[in-house]
């Protein structure tokens, strides 16, 4: 509930309107696109007959009504609020993939909408954009088109590269996310099937990847996300790409905010302390928009460059975590500390001696279930993994109790070496914080698909667990668990390649850990 209350606070900027009190739009404008298509756009004015006001545009693949309680109150602060249904929402056949008209292709609906509204008498020519999730993605796709009237963006919980952040992870598909997300935004099953048939990064996915074209972005932005958000790395990547590579106006003019949150409205398995709900600085959209759309100043926006929450214990016991911190840049300084896999379930800084082979199996007919994590439609956030770790197809490797609090902040990678009796299979890895009472709380996870495996020559598996910030408290232990699946967060591998029809065989795998094949997880450790 704390997470939900903060979302409502953030997006209603403290105006106390109930859903029944929200005004009806003063007008609905049909905004023309360059190909003649018209997009219905509900207009909320600060007062009747308002003119020459700054405009905040929300472009929504969910239509004009869903979430309007989060945006309409902005009009009370003197803004024209324009909520627009995007083109895919208007396709009653449900066959249009979301976002394909919102970027820098032949159709540029975001650009056209900004410039048309900027010329309308109700606005003063200054437009900012706003929105979370899908409404954040439309902003990210709009920005590279550089509309001249666009002045700033407030982007929350959004994927900057739809393929890497929303569709695909290490060779495997985000099954529950694809089925649920596209089932919501594109009703026809052919759209989901299109995604399953395009399981490689190609020209289509390149057209929905805003990162390589960040050099044309020329506006300041706030990038707001959560460590347990399904698009968490997308938020960070968007910040970095614009901060480092953006054009004048964007470069060195981005702000990153990362808290211990899941995606909006997902059910959080375990809760963080009360102080996690809100950073101790003013990050409200109204203050941001007032600066860039009203003050007409070139002075920098006064927030720290990076504001982030370092997570800690969830049971009230002492640790140096559960605090907000700030930084001048990202990533912060950290030393990469490898923890190596050893026999008998050990995880240690000590490098391997000898050649250790640890067997495990993966049965596609009985996949390891998803519990917690960065999900969109499943229960999300930190969760106790003991039920998963007790399965006979899951290997766990655990450190000795820590002698001091250990902060891990940054991007986490793991490297494993495996052999198998199948030509192709998956390897899934979870990182957890083990409490003195035995709880094993999920911090991050990942998966990768391996091909051309053999029984004799080890194959290297690289796993990207994305970025997090966590204090492992004194007396706690660090654990990784390894299995062949994490379902239905990720699709399951049949162990026989794509398009196979028939019984799925069991994969008998061997994890190799030796001096020549140092299976490990690398933790960015703050000194």
Buried (B, 14 or more C-beta within 10 A) or exposed (E): EBBBEBBEEBBBBEEEEEEEEEEEBBEEBEBEBEEEBEBBBBBBBBEEEBEEBBBBBBBBBBBBEBBBBBBBBBBBBBBBBBBBBBBBBEBEEBBBBBBBBBBBEEBBBBBBBBBBBBEBEBBBBBBBBBBBBBBBBBBBBBBBBBBEBBBBBBBBBBBBBBBBBBBBBBBBBBBBBBBBBBBBBBBBEEBBEBBBEBBEBEEBBEBBBBBEBBBBBBBBBBBBBBBBBBBBBBBBBBBBBBBBBBBEBBBBBBBBBBBBBBBBEBEBBBBBBEEBBBBEBEBBBBBBBBBBBBEEEEEEBEBBBBBBBBBBBBEEBEBBBBBBBBBEEBBBEBEEBBBBBBEEEBBBEEEBEEEBEBEBBBBBEEBBBBBBBBBBBBBBBBBBBBEBBEEEBBBBBBBEEBEEBBBBBBBBBBBBBBBBBBBBBBBBBBBBBBBEEEBBBBBBBBBBBBEEBEEEEBBEBEBBBBBBBBBBBBBBBBBBBBBBBBBBBBBBBBBBEEEEEEEBBBBBBBBBBBEEBBBBBBBBBBE
